[in-house]
Amino acid sequence: MSPSINKCKSSSPLLRFKIQKMLLSNPRRSLLCAVLLCLPLLIVFTSTTSTKNITNRVIHNLPNNNTLQLTEYKEDEIEKELLRVASNTKPNPSSTNPKKLAFMFLTTSTLPFAPLWESFFNQAPKTHFTIYVHVDETSSIWKPHPFSVFHNRIIPSKPTARNSPTLAAAARRLLACALVDDRDNYMFILLSPSCIPLHSFRFTYHTLANSNKSFIEMTPQDLGSFYRWVVRGAHVMLPEVRYEEFRKGSQFWSLTRKHAMLIVSDTRVWSKFKLPCLFYLMEICYPEESYFPTLINMLDTKGCVHATLTYVDWTGSNDGHPRMFEKDEIGPQLISALRTARPKYGEDDDVKRHDPFLFARKFSSDSLQALMAIADHVIFKD
């Protein structure tokens, strides 16, 4: 194993990727409605070759103000080596040690609810969990306190941007580092900075460590699924990803070690999802919501529950973001309501299932004190 990969071990600082800084800006949003109306006709009348030519002309003739969004995502050699090593780790946790939950936080700045998570992890034996944080170092200099559970848990990170493959790539790096770091990591949980726990660590551990299936949302196919499938061009996803295999769902999931290894080993399906979307379809370009459910659907759909255990409220969503819970709403009644809500399951799941939501988002950062006030006697009380 190369010396660089050894840096992903928890006993030393994590591997550092060498990257160039890239400018970030919002994409142009013109022509979206017209294009959505015309896409079905484009599918019927446009050949594969001509579609690729159209895509290339659009990409290369447009003023390139957002490198992250308008270019194919490319791994450098160090990242490729990390993924290769991760794909060859032991497929099963050690039989002599407790299974571990790998908590993976994907943020562009800090973790505003770090104190709440500190309280959550302080309940737990250190042999039962690991923590990994992906921070966009171009926009944050967050450095956890030396006594924090987050200290020295920031993995080698790259810039990320919405409407680009970078968020999905960041999740793949989190999985790779977690696989390389600890053989006992059994369940891999992706979380956002606006996520909070809804139960004690004990309850969360019992739910996930005793499951032999992943929890990843795969919503039934609809017109939105079709547009997400053609967002890179009419035939670009073929032949690797047929529309019948394409799925979308929540960006946040809990995956078994088996499925984590399938993801870091994948190059075939990823070769399509790391391509840029057409600039006039950027507003529906969310690879992080379709790559993971599509891959798992193609390779082992029966090995997962088609639902996320992270609660989110899409009523009143704004600019692609779900509803934000504000500090004035925080209280025992809200936590109870989120706990008792039923996940949205897939068509192939047991209709009698009622798995508990373990996490919830999005919470405003100024709600921290209100959450801390009810943490011990409400959130962490099962």
C-alpha positions in Angstrom: 0.0 0.0 0.0 1.4 3.4 -0.9 2.5 5.8 1.8 -0.1 8.3 0.8 -3.0 5.8 1.4 -1.6 5.0 4.9 -2.4 8.6 5.8 -6.1 7.6 5.8 -5.4 5.6 8.9 -6.8 7.2 12.1 -3.4 7.0 13.8 -2.0 9.7 11.5 -3.4 12.8 9.5 -5.7 11.8 6.7 -4.5 11.7 3.1 -4.3 15.1 1.4 -5.5 15.5 -2.2 -3.6 18.0 -4.4 -6.1 20.1 -6.3 -6.3 23.4 -8.1 -8.6 26.2 -6.8 -11.6 26.7 -9.0 -14.0 29.7 -9.2 -17.6 29.2 -8.0 -20.6 31.1 -9.3 -24.3 30.4 -10.0 -25.2 28.9 -13.4 -27.4 30.7 -15.9 -31.0 29.7 -15.5 -32.4 30.8 -18.9 -34.4 28.5 -21.2 -35.2 25.9 -18.5 -39.0 25.7 -19.1 -38.7 25.6 -22.9 -36.0 22.9 -22.8 -38.1 20.7 -20.4 -41.0 20.9 -22.8 -38.9 20.0 -25.8 -36.8 17.2 -24.3 -39.2 14.4 -25.2 -39.0 15.4 -28.8 -35.2 15.6 -28.6 -35.1 12.0 -27.4 -37.2 10.8 -30.3 -35.5 12.7 -33.1 -31.9 13.2 -32.0 -29.2 10.6 -32.7 -26.5 9.7 -30.2 -23.7 11.3 -32.2 -25.6 14.6 -32.9 -26.6 14.9 -29.3 -23.0 14.6 -28.1 -22.0 17.2 -30.7 -24.8 19.6 -29.4 -23.7 19.0 -25.8 -20.0 19.7 -26.7 -20.9 22.9 -28.6 -23.0 24.2 -25.6 -20.3 23.4 -23.1 -17.4 24.9 -25.1 -19.2 27.9 -26.5 -20.7 29.1 -23.2 -18.6 31.6 -21.1 -17.2 29.3 -18.5 -17.8 31.0 -15.2 -18.1 27.8 -13.1 -15.4 25.2 -13.7 -16.9 22.8 -11.1 -20.3 22.7 -12.9 -19.4 22.7 -16.6 -16.6 20.2 -16.8 -16.4 16.4 -16.2 -15.3 15.5 -12.7 -11.8 14.0 -12.8 -10.1 12.2 -10.0 -6.3 12.8 -9.6 -4.0 9.9 -9.2 -4.0 10.0 -5.4 -7.8 9.9 -5.3 -7.8 7.0 -7.8 -5.4 5.1 -5.6 -7.5 5.8 -2.5 -10.6 4.4 -4.2 -8.6 1.4 -5.5 -7.3 0.5 -2.0 -10.8 1.0 -0.5 -12.3 -1.4 -3.0 -9.9 -4.1 -1.9 -10.4 -3.8 1.8 -11.9 -6.7 3.8 -15.6 -7.2 2.9 -16.7 -8.0 6.4 -16.0 -6.5 9.8 -13.9 -8.4 12.3 -15.8 -11.2 14.0 -14.1 -10.4 17.3 -14.8 -6.7 17.6 -18.1 -4.7 17.8 -19.5 -3.4 14.6 -19.0 0.3 14.1 -21.2 3.0 12.7 -19.3 5.4 10.5 -20.8 8.9 10.7 -19.8 10.9 7.6 -20.5 14.6 7.6 -20.4 16.5 4.3 -20.2 20.2 4.8 -18.8 23.3 3.0 -18.0 25.2 6.2 -18.4 24.0 9.8 -20.8 21.8 11.8 -23.1 24.3 13.5 -24.6 21.4 15.6 -21.2 20.0 16.7 -22.0 20.5 20.4 -25.2 18.5 20.1 -23.3 15.7 18.2 -20.6 15.9 20.9 -23.3 15.1 23.5 -24.6 12.3 21.3 -21.2 10.6 20.8 -20.2 11.1 24.5 -22.9 8.6 25.4 -21.3 5.9 23.3 -18.3 3.5 23.7 -15.5 4.6 21.4 -15.4 1.1 20.1 -18.8 1.5 18.5 -18.4 4.5 16.1 -16.0 6.4 13.9 -16.4 10.0 12.5 -15.3 11.5 9.1 -15.8 15.1 8.0 -15.5 16.4 4.5 -15.0 20.2 4.6 -14.5 22.5 1.6 -11.1 23.9 2.6 -11.5 26.8 0.1 -14.4 28.2 2.0 -13.6 27.1 5.6 -10.8 27.0 8.1 -12.8 25.1 10.7 -10.5 23.4 13.1 -12.1 21.4 15.9 -10.8 21.7 19.5 -8.2 19.1 20.4 -10.5 17.5 22.9 -13.4 17.4 20.4 -14.6 14.1 18.9 -14.2 15.8 15.6 -10.5 16.6 16.1 -8.3 15.0 13.4 -11.4 13.6 11.7 -11.4 15.9 8.7 -10.6 13.9 5.6 -8.7 15.2 2.4 -11.3 17.4 0.8 -12.0 19.2 -2.4 -14.3 22.1 -3.4 -18.0 21.2 -3.8 -20.9 22.9 -5.6 -24.5 22.2 -6.1 -25.6 21.1 -9.6 -22.4 19.3 -10.2 -20.8 15.9 -9.6 -18.7 17.2 -6.8 -21.0 16.4 -3.9 -21.3 12.8 -5.1 -17.6 12.6 -5.5 -17.1 13.9 -1.9 -19.4 11.2 -0.6 -17.4 8.6 -2.5 -14.2 10.0 -0.8 -15.8 9.8 2.6 -16.8 6.1 2.0 -13.3 5.3 0.7 -11.5 6.9 3.7 -13.9 5.1 6.1 -13.3 1.8 4.5 -9.5 2.2 4.6 -9.5 3.6 8.1 -11.3 0.9 10.0 -12.2 -2.6 9.1 -14.9 -2.7 11.8 -17.0 0.0 10.1 -20.2 -1.8 9.2 -22.8 0.9 8.4 -21.9 4.2 6.7 -24.2 7.1 7.4 -24.1 10.3 5.3 -25.1 13.5 7.1 -25.4 17.2 6.4 -24.3 20.1 8.6 -28.0 20.8 9.2 -28.8 17.3 10.4 -29.6 16.5 14.1 -30.0 13.1 15.8 -33.5 12.2 16.9 -32.6 9.4 19.4 -29.8 8.4 21.7 -26.7 6.7 20.4 -27.8 3.4 21.9 -31.1 3.5 20.0 -29.4 4.5 16.8 -26.7 1.8 17.1 -29.2 -0.9 17.8 -31.3 0.0 14.7 -28.4 0.1 12.3 -25.9 -2.4 13.6 -28.6 -5.1 13.7 -29.8 -4.4 10.1 -28.4 -6.5 7.2 -29.8 -4.0 4.7 -28.9 -0.5 3.6 -31.4 2.3 3.9 -31.4 4.4 0.7 -34.4 6.1 -0.9 -35.5 5.1 -4.4 -38.7 7.0 -5.3 -41.0 5.6 -8.0 -40.2 6.8 -11.5 -42.1 9.8 -12.7 -41.6 12.6 -15.2 -39.0 14.2 -12.9 -37.0 11.0 -13.1 -37.0 11.2 -16.9 -35.8 14.7 -16.9 -33.0 13.8 -14.4 -32.0 11.0 -16.7 -31.6 13.2 -19.8 -30.1 16.2 -18.0 -26.7 15.5 -19.6 -28.1 15.0 -23.1 -30.7 12.8 -24.7 -28.6 9.6 -25.0 -25.6 10.3 -22.9 -26.5 7.8 -20.1 -26.7 4.9 -22.6 -25.7 2.1 -22.7 -24.4 2.0 -19.1 -27.6 3.3 -17.5 -30.9 2.6 -19.1 -33.9 4.7 -18.0 -35.6 1.6 -16.6 -32.7 1.3 -14.1 -32.4 5.0 -13.2 -33.5 6.0 -9.7 -33.5 9.1 -7.6 -33.9 9.7 -3.9 -32.6 11.5 -0.9 -28.9 12.4 -0.8 -28.6 11.1 2.7 -28.5 7.3 3.3 -27.1 4.6 5.6 -25.2 1.9 3.6 -23.8 -1.5 4.6 -20.1 -2.2 4.1 -21.0 -4.4 1.1 -22.7 -1.4 -0.6 -20.0 1.0 0.4 -17.5 -1.2 -1.4 -19.7 -1.5 -4.5 -19.7 2.3 -4.7 -15.9 2.9 -4.4 -15.3 0.0 -6.8 -17.6 1.4 -9.5 -16.2 3.2 -12.5 -18.7 2.2 -15.2 -21.8 3.9 -13.8 -19.8 6.7 -12.3 -18.3 7.5 -15.7 -21.8 8.8 -16.7 -22.7 10.6 -13.5 -19.5 12.5 -13.3 -20.3 14.2 -16.7 -21.6 17.8 -16.5 -25.2 18.6 -17.1 -26.4 20.8 -19.9 -26.1 24.4 -18.7 -29.7 25.2 -19.3 -30.8 22.2 -17.1 -28.6 23.0 -14.2 -31.6 23.6 -11.9 -32.5 19.9 -12.1 -28.9 18.6 -12.0 -28.4 16.7 -8.7 -26.1 13.7 -9.3 -25.8 13.1 -5.5 -29.5 12.3 -5.5 -29.4 9.8 -8.4 -26.0 8.2 -8.6 -26.2 6.2 -5.4 -29.8 4.9 -5.7 -29.2 4.1 -9.4 -26.1 2.1 -8.7 -27.5 0.2 -5.8 -30.7 -0.5 -7.8 -28.7 -1.9 -10.6 -26.4 -4.1 -8.5 -28.3 -5.1 -5.4 -31.8 -3.6 -5.1 -33.0 -6.5 -2.9 -30.2 -5.8 -0.4 -31.7 -2.5 0.8 -34.7 -0.8 2.2 -35.8 1.8 -0.3 -36.2 4.6 2.2 -34.0 7.1 4.0 -33.9 7.4 7.8 -33.2 11.1 7.6 -36.5 13.1 8.0 -37.0 16.1 5.7 -40.0 18.3 5.0 -40.3 19.3 1.3 -43.5 21.3 1.8 -42.7 25.0 1.2 -39.3 24.1 -0.3 -37.3 27.0 -1.7 -34.7 26.9 -4.6 -34.3 23.1 -4.2 -33.9 23.3 -0.5 -36.3 21.7 2.0 -38.2 23.5 4.7 -36.0 24.9 7.5 -37.0 24.3 11.1 -36.5 27.5 13.1 -35.6 27.9 16.8 -39.1 28.9 17.8 -40.4 25.5 16.6 -38.0 23.5 18.7 -39.6 21.5 21.5 -40.7 18.0 22.7 -43.7 18.0 20.4 -41.6 18.6 17.3 -39.1 15.8 18.2 -42.0 13.4 18.9 -43.7 14.2 15.6 -40.4 13.6 13.6 -39.8 10.4 15.4 -43.3 9.0 14.7 -43.4 10.0 11.0 -43.2 7.1 8.6 -40.6 6.9 5.9 -41.6 6.8 2.3 -40.9 3.3 1.1 -40.3 2.0 -2.4 -42.7 -0.2 -4.4 -40.9 -3.4 -3.5 -40.7 -2.8 0.3 -42.9 -4.6 2.9 -46.0 -2.5 3.3 -45.9 -3.3 7.1 -42.4 -1.7 7.6 -42.2 1.2 9.9 -38.6 2.0 10.5 -37.8 4.9 12.8 -36.4 8.2 11.5 -33.0 8.4 13.2 -32.0 11.9 12.0 -33.7 15.0 10.7 -32.9 18.1 8.6 -32.8 21.1 8.0 -32.5 23.0 11.2 -31.4 26.6 11.4 -28.0 27.2 13.0 -29.5 29.5 15.6 -31.7 26.7 16.9 -28.6 25.1 18.6 -29.3 26.4 22.1 -33.0 25.4 22.0 -31.9 21.9 20.9 -29.3 21.6 23.6 -31.9 22.6 26.2 -34.0 19.5 25.4 -31.2 17.1 24.4 -30.8 15.1 27.6 -34.5 14.8 28.6 -36.1 14.6 25.2 -33.8 13.8 22.2 -31.5 11.3 24.0 -34.3 9.8 26.1 -35.8 6.7 24.4 
